[in-house]
Amino acid sequence: MSGLVVLKALLVAAVLFAFLATVGTLDYRVTETAVEVLILGCVARRIRLVDIEEVHRRGALLHESWSGPRFWNSVTLRRKSGLLRNFVISPDEPDRFVENLREVLRRAGG
């Protein structure tokens, strides 16, 4: 029985370590067609620019969270469709990210 407890503890520790190791590697990229969330350099989530209704620094009660450990840097992307329309990210420089994304949306006609 104690071997099973040790195995469970190791499994929980491994999952916790994996979570902490990857949450620090979240990055965000604005392309000509989408906002991408990258984990360890690979695209994990993509929001098309044509689906973005609004971009702001305020929070949202119900949201899909792709924010890192610096939650005070949060940026909310309000989508036009989907079950959870608010998409929260936390880029390193949130004000610059919002300005850049708004400019890209203006150029794209969205």
C-alpha positions as CSV (number, residue, x, y, z in Angstrom):
1,M,0.0,0.0,0.0
2,S,2.8,2.5,0.8
3,G,4.4,1.8,-2.6
4,L,1.2,3.0,-4.2
5,V,1.2,6.1,-2.1
6,V,4.7,6.9,-3.1
7,L,3.9,6.3,-6.8
8,K,0.9,8.7,-6.6
9,A,3.0,11.3,-4.9
10,L,5.6,11.0,-7.6
11,L,3.0,11.3,-10.3
12,V,1.5,14.4,-8.7
13,A,5.0,15.9,-8.4
14,A,5.8,15.2,-12.0
15,V,2.5,16.8,-13.2
16,L,3.1,19.8,-11.0
17,F,6.7,20.2,-12.3
18,A,5.6,19.9,-15.9
19,F,3.0,22.6,-15.4
20,L,5.4,24.9,-13.7
21,A,8.0,24.3,-16.4
22,T,5.7,25.1,-19.3
23,V,3.7,28.0,-17.8
24,G,6.9,30.0,-17.7
25,T,7.5,29.4,-21.4
26,L,4.2,30.9,-22.7
27,D,4.8,33.4,-25.5
28,Y,2.4,35.3,-27.8
29,R,2.8,36.3,-31.4
30,V,0.7,38.5,-33.7
31,T,0.8,37.4,-37.3
32,E,-1.0,38.8,-40.4
33,T,-3.9,36.4,-39.8
34,A,-4.0,35.4,-36.1
35,V,-2.8,35.8,-32.6
36,E,-0.9,32.7,-31.6
37,V,-0.1,31.3,-28.1
38,L,3.2,29.4,-28.1
39,I,4.4,26.9,-25.5
40,L,8.1,25.9,-25.9
41,G,8.0,27.6,-29.3
42,C,5.2,25.5,-30.7
43,V,1.8,27.0,-31.5
44,A,-0.7,25.7,-28.9
45,R,-3.7,28.0,-29.6
46,R,-4.6,30.3,-32.5
47,I,-7.2,33.0,-32.6
48,R,-8.0,34.3,-36.1
49,L,-7.9,38.1,-36.5
50,V,-11.3,38.1,-38.2
51,D,-12.8,36.5,-35.1
52,I,-11.5,39.3,-32.7
53,E,-14.2,41.7,-31.7
54,E,-12.4,43.8,-29.1
55,V,-9.0,44.0,-27.4
56,H,-8.6,45.6,-23.9
57,R,-6.7,45.5,-20.7
58,R,-9.8,44.9,-18.5
59,G,-10.4,41.4,-17.2
60,A,-13.4,39.1,-17.9
61,L,-15.4,36.9,-15.5
62,L,-15.7,33.9,-17.8
63,H,-12.7,33.4,-20.0
64,E,-10.3,31.0,-21.6
65,S,-7.1,31.6,-19.9
66,W,-3.7,31.4,-21.5
67,S,-2.0,33.7,-19.1
68,G,1.3,33.1,-17.5
69,P,2.4,33.8,-13.9
70,R,2.2,37.6,-14.4
71,F,-1.6,37.8,-14.3
72,W,-1.4,41.6,-13.8
73,N,-0.2,41.9,-17.4
74,S,-3.5,40.5,-18.7
75,V,-5.0,41.4,-22.0
76,T,-8.5,40.3,-23.0
77,L,-9.3,39.4,-26.6
78,R,-13.1,39.4,-27.0
79,R,-14.1,37.0,-29.8
80,K,-17.1,37.1,-32.1
81,S,-17.8,33.4,-31.7
82,G,-17.3,30.5,-29.4
83,L,-18.6,29.2,-26.1
84,L,-16.0,31.2,-24.1
85,R,-15.7,34.4,-26.0
86,N,-13.2,36.1,-23.7
87,F,-9.6,34.9,-24.3
88,V,-7.1,36.1,-21.7
89,I,-3.3,36.3,-22.2
90,S,-0.5,37.9,-20.4
91,P,2.2,39.3,-22.7
92,D,5.4,40.8,-21.2
93,E,4.5,44.3,-22.4
94,P,0.7,44.4,-22.4
95,D,0.2,48.0,-23.5
96,R,2.5,47.7,-26.5
97,F,0.9,44.3,-27.3
98,V,-2.6,45.9,-27.3
99,E,-1.4,48.9,-29.5
100,N,0.3,46.5,-31.9
101,L,-2.7,44.2,-32.2
102,R,-5.1,47.1,-32.7
103,E,-2.9,48.4,-35.5
104,V,-2.8,45.0,-37.1
105,L,-6.6,44.7,-36.8
106,R,-7.0,48.2,-38.4
107,R,-4.8,47.2,-41.3
108,A,-6.7,43.9,-41.7
109,G,-10.0,45.7,-41.7
110,G,-11.3,44.1,-38.6
